[in-house]
Amino acid sequence: MDLQESVAAALAGDRAVLINLALRRLDWSRAEVALLGRGEADAIARALEAARKLVAPRRTAPIEPVVIGQHTPTTLAQLARCLDHDDAVGGAICADGHLGYSQPVGGVVAYREHISVSGVGFDIACGNLAVRTDMPFAAVEGRVDAVLDEICARISFGVGRVNDAPVEHAIFDDTDAWRAADAIGLLSTARKQLGTVGAGNHYVDLFHEVQPGVTPLASPVWIGIHFGSRGLGHKLATAYLKRGGGREGIDVPPTLLHQDSDLGRGYLAAMELAGRYAYAGRDWVAATVLDILGAHETDRVHNHHNFAWREEVGGAPAWVVRKGCTPAFPGQRGFVGGSMGDDAVILEGVAGAEATALLSSTVHGAGRICGRKEAKRRFDRAEMDAWLSGRGVALRGGDLDESPMAYRRLPEVLAQHAGSIRILHTLRPFAVAMAGADVVDPFRD
């Protein structure tokens, strides 16, 4: 019996199911559950009310999402399934969208009172950080290989890796936050992993800015970083997905928790903790790369793109769940990367009807045109190396599943969002560090 069926049975008066829900899903103590067994009216009423909040009923009238770009029928069906709840109030998919776990990558969905564990995904608070330095490209051009070697020596890439130089950070002293998230047991591992990058499409890149009238050698170097909350976020997402009665997979309904349930409050605390942890990790990596370069920071742009925020939608508060979406309110800046061989950009949101329809969201990357297994079948290493060499990009790690040929071209994707964003800076990559081909990460959303 799945969660929705269990709640339905409990609401219909099945005492055994109600007791099981109270004990396992509603986080009741055994003493409280004992009251249910004795038939105490107040306890039953409270349990039924809590059970109602565990599952949002299906909609009687569908919500039409805003769709930017071309998408497969399965991707659009996945988004429609996320919107098939009475608590949903809006949704959209950006031009870089594709299938994800339960909710499409590039998809944004708003719920009035529910938070989507599966919508945020397994890599809670995955995001991008761009740091502009005071160093011109001329100062690093002749030592790119040495810089990449040191980046790979001092920063750990791959699944399950730990930082060779454990990091002290104030987040580890906030025991109240760890308790609220039910994450005390993860504290030791999280401490060891802070500042590691992970696998899949997670990276540390170096760029020079493309500036009209300025030669590349005179343009500033930027650092680009993409990863999330590592093992901490994955374990928290898995735990709350199971507690909420959800299932892992592509073709599954969203796992929704009511904001006022014990599980919902616990998950929101877990998401916030993972978000702080992801920011701390990306900050540490940026500081390390600045040290390797011998440069100083002059500007930064930092965003999550697997997260949920409490925002106003249609004149009332809602939980806006962005999976692979960059928040882009008017004037808010975001860093969006292409593939390892393409330009990236710093953009900002602009006001207008399109921005409102997209729930103030935009792309987080170029978006895949094929799956990882298919990319390894379709492309070869010589082709990928030639692509990178032709653009002057030095690569450490990476594999064919991250080949530039497996991605859309970012300028074409951004052009489809021209009514809601403005490009501020164009960044051209010259060095890329990623996990190697021997590393497999099943949760790259």
BELMOFEN-V6040 format. One record per residue. N is the residue number from 0. D_FIRST is the distance of its C-alpha to the first C-alpha in whole Angstrom. Layout:
N&D_FIRST / N&D_FIRST
//
This chain:
0&0 / 1&4 / 2&7 / 3&8 / 4&6 / 5&6 / 6&10 / 7&10 / 8&9 / 9&12 / 10&14 / 11&14 / 12&16 / 13&13 / 14&15 / 15&13 / 16&10 / 17&13 / 18&14 / 19&12 / 20&11 / 21&15 / 22&16 / 23&14 / 24&13 / 25&16 / 26&19 / 27&20 / 28&22 / 29&22 / 30&25 / 31&23 / 32&20 / 33&23 / 34&24 / 35&20 / 36&21 / 37&24 / 38&23 / 39&25 / 40&25 / 41&26 / 42&23 / 43&21 / 44&22 / 45&22 / 46&18 / 47&18 / 48&20 / 49&18 / 50&15 / 51&16 / 52&18 / 53&15 / 54&14 / 55&17 / 56&17 / 57&18 / 58&22 / 59&24 / 60&27 / 61&26 / 62&28 / 63&31 / 64&31 / 65&34 / 66&35 / 67&38 / 68&39 / 69&37 / 70&34 / 71&32 / 72&29 / 73&26 / 74&27 / 75&28 / 76&25 / 77&23 / 78&25 / 79&24 / 80&20 / 81&21 / 82&23 / 83&21 / 84&20 / 85&22 / 86&23 / 87&24 / 88&28 / 89&30 / 90&29 / 91&32 / 92&32 / 93&35 / 94&38 / 95&36 / 96&33 / 97&31 / 98&27 / 99&25 / 100&22 / 101&20 / 102&23 / 103&26 / 104&29 / 105&32 / 106&29 / 107&29 / 108&27 / 109&28 / 110&25 / 111&27 / 112&25 / 113&22 / 114&22 / 115&21 / 116&20 / 117&20 / 118&23 / 119&25 / 120&24 / 121&24 / 122&28 / 123&28 / 124&32 / 125&33 / 126&36 / 127&40 / 128&43 / 129&46 / 130&50 / 131&53 / 132&56 / 133&59 / 134&60 / 135&62 / 136&60 / 137&64 / 138&63 / 139&60 / 140&61 / 141&63 / 142&61 / 143&57 / 144&57 / 145&57 / 146&55 / 147&52 / 148&53 / 149&53 / 150&50 / 151&48 / 152&50 / 153&49 / 154&45 / 155&42 / 156&40 / 157&37 / 158&34 / 159&34 / 160&37 / 161&39 / 162&42 / 163&45 / 164&47 / 165&44 / 166&44 / 167&45 / 168&43 / 169&43 / 170&39 / 171&39 / 172&41 / 173&38 / 174&36 / 175&35 / 176&33 / 177&32 / 178&31 / 179&29 / 180&27 / 181&26 / 182&28 / 183&31 / 184&30 / 185&30 / 186&34 / 187&36 / 188&34 / 189&34 / 190&38 / 191&39 / 192&37 / 193&39 / 194&41 / 195&39 / 196&39 / 197&36 / 198&36 / 199&35 / 200&37 / 201&38 / 202&41 / 203&45 / 204&47 / 205&51 / 206&52 / 207&56 / 208&56 / 209&57 / 210&60 / 211&62 / 212&66 / 213&65 / 214&65 / 215&62 / 216&64 / 217&64 / 218&61 / 219&58 / 220&56 / 221&52 / 222&49 / 223&46 / 224&43 / 225&39 / 226&36 / 227&34 / 228&32 / 229&32 / 230&30 / 231&29 / 232&28 / 233&25 / 234&24 / 235&24 / 236&22 / 237&20 / 238&19 / 239&18 / 240&16 / 241&14 / 242&14 / 243&13 / 244&10 / 245&12 / 246&13 / 247&16 / 248&18 / 249&20 / 250&18 / 251&15 / 252&15 / 253&17 / 254&15 / 255&17 / 256&18 / 257&20 / 258&24 / 259&24 / 260&21 / 261&22 / 262&19 / 263&21 / 264&25 / 265&24 / 266&23 / 267&26 / 268&28 / 269&27 / 270&28 / 271&31 / 272&32 / 273&31 / 274&33 / 275&36 / 276&36 / 277&36 / 278&39 / 279&40 / 280&40 / 281&41 / 282&44 / 283&45 / 284&45 / 285&47 / 286&50 / 287&50 / 288&51 / 289&53 / 290&55 / 291&55 / 292&57 / 293&59 / 294&58 / 295&57 / 296&55 / 297&56 / 298&53 / 299&49 / 300&46 / 301&42 / 302&39 / 303&35 / 304&33 / 305&30 / 306&30 / 307&29 / 308&32 / 309&32 / 310&34 / 311&36 / 312&34 / 313&36 / 314&38 / 315&35 / 316&33 / 317&30 / 318&28 / 319&29 / 320&27 / 321&30 / 322&28 / 323&32 / 324&34 / 325&37 / 326&37 / 327&41 / 328&42 / 329&46 / 330&48 / 331&45 / 332&46 / 333&43 / 334&44 / 335&42 / 336&43 / 337&43 / 338&43 / 339&45 / 340&48 / 341&48 / 342&49 / 343&47 / 344&48 / 345&48 / 346&47 / 347&47 / 348&45 / 349&47 / 350&46 / 351&46 / 352&44 / 353&42 / 354&41 / 355&40 / 356&38 / 357&36 / 358&35 / 359&38 / 360&37 / 361&38 / 362&38 / 363&37 / 364&39 / 365&40 / 366&37 / 367&36 / 368&37 / 369&35 / 370&33 / 371&34 / 372&34 / 373&36 / 374&38 / 375&39 / 376&40 / 377&42 / 378&44 / 379&46 / 380&48 / 381&51 / 382&50 / 383&48 / 384&51 / 385&53 / 386&51 / 387&51 / 388&55 / 389&56 / 390&55 / 391&56 / 392&53 / 393&53 / 394&49 / 395&48 / 396&45 / 397&43 / 398&42 / 399&41 / 400&38 / 401&40 / 402&43 / 403&44 / 404&44 / 405&40 / 406&40 / 407&42 / 408&45 / 409&44 / 410&47 / 411&46 / 412&43 / 413&44 / 414&47 / 415&44 / 416&43 / 417&47 / 418&46 / 419&44 / 420&46 / 421&49 / 422&50 / 423&52 / 424&53 / 425&52 / 426&52 / 427&53 / 428&51 / 429&53 / 430&51 / 431&48 / 432&46 / 433&42 / 434&40 / 435&42 / 436&41 / 437&39 / 438&37 / 439&33 / 440&31 / 441&27 / 442&27 / 443&30 / 444&28
//
